[in-house]
Amino acid sequence: MAESTIVNFIRLTRHRSRDNLTAIISLHAQGLYGQETAILRQELDSLIRVCYLLTVINPNERIRLAGDTINGVKWVVEGKPLTDRKMVDIATQYNHWAPEVYHFGNSFTHLTNYHDFKNVDPLLQLDGNRKATIKHYLHAYHFFPLNEDVTFNNVIPFIPKVAQKVSDNLNRYLDDLENQRVH
């Protein structure tokens, strides 16, 4: 029973990831960048949850949390709902870029000024440090040109690449979960 819970969790997470990547590619081709980015945030949600599970040493607790996902129950740890912030902090230990993807994706998951990107570039409102961090990660992982400014139009071509990076890391972590590794 316990093994099947983890197997089912991994199956549904991989299925969601495949659907997310398919949707991102399709939305990108249609120029629906806000929706594409919101789905990127869903992919990161899977990654941060799996990263959290990999830090859970107690196998019964891992199984309980995986089962909660399968049963549609919010994750509760030590009597408190587990926050995305906590999971992002843990995922950041392995994926230093996770907070940037999380923040960027959240800006399209929720109704924010980012949805007006056709009229006002939301990335121009970021402070210099934030822009430099985004540029650094995009350059390091996806060869974003260092002579380019971090604008929405300049970042758009990299969204599918970022999604693929998140998905690749997620799949590596799912393999670790499948092999009962602890991080």
C-alpha positions, 0 to 999 in steps of 0.5 A: 500500500505504502509503495503504491502511494508513492508510485501513484504520486510520482505517476500523477506528478509526471503526468502533470509535468507532461501536460504542463510542457505540452500546454506551455509549448502550445500557448507560446506558439499562440502568443498567450504568454501570461497563461504560459507563465501561469502554467510554468508556475504550476510546474514549479509547484510540483518541483517544490513539493517533490523537493520538500518530500525529498527532505522528509526522512520519515518514510511514513511522513513522506507516504502521508504527504504523497497520499494527501496529494492523491486524496486532495488534502492540503499538506499539514506539517506539525499541525500547520499548513505547509506554505509555498514559501517554506517549500520554495526555501527548501527547493532553493537549496538545490535550485537557486533560481526557484524564487525567481521563477516562483515570483514571476509565475505567481505574477501571472497566476494571480491577477496583477499588473503583469497581465497588462504586459502588452501595454506596460512592461512589468519587468521594467518596474523591478529593481536593478538587483532583481533584474540582474538576478534574472539576467544572471540565471537566464544567461547561465542556464539559457544563454540570455545575451548579457547585452540585452535588457531584462524586458518582458519581450526579451524574456518571452523566448526563454519561457519554454526553456525555463519550463524545460529546465524546471521539468528536467529537474523535477524528473530527476527529483522524482527519480530520487523519490522513486529510489527512496533517496533523502536530500 
